[in-house]
Amino acid sequence: MSCINNCQVCSNLVASTGVAVSGSTLQITIPTMSINDNQKICLLVAQAIPSGAGVLPVQIINGSNTITLLNKCCKPVYADQIRSRRIYVLCANTATPSATVKSNNLCCTSFVAPQLTGTATATAQRGIRP
């Protein structure tokens, strides 16, 4: 469904009812609703982002369901990437409860991903000579 210019009459618009840090995540609470696979959701973050949220991953709370927020590269969206009073266009995935941000209005994050390091082995692989 394409967007219309007046979000107030759009059935995809969902305004958050709460934003809070809970444990190691930033949780955005929305009114309880049924969400279908590939459903478009226009999420309006209506409350202020807590100052201590930093680079915590963002989750959406829909009743008893927890939905992980992902960017277009399928990596987590972090609290420093979103702003209050903005609308984020999401596409829901119900197989693995998640939603991908389709709009291009995410800010850069200061999150530094950990580096994966392998350990060197002293034995040579079979069939390969040094």
PyMOL commands that set and color helices and strands:
alter all, ss='L'
color gray80, all
select helices_A, chain A and resi 7-9+79-81
alter helices_A, ss='H'
color red, helices_A
select strands_A, chain A and resi 13-15+18-22+25-30+40-44+58-62+65-70+87-93+98-101
alter strands_A, ss='S'
color yellow, strands_A
deselect
rebuild
show_as cartoon
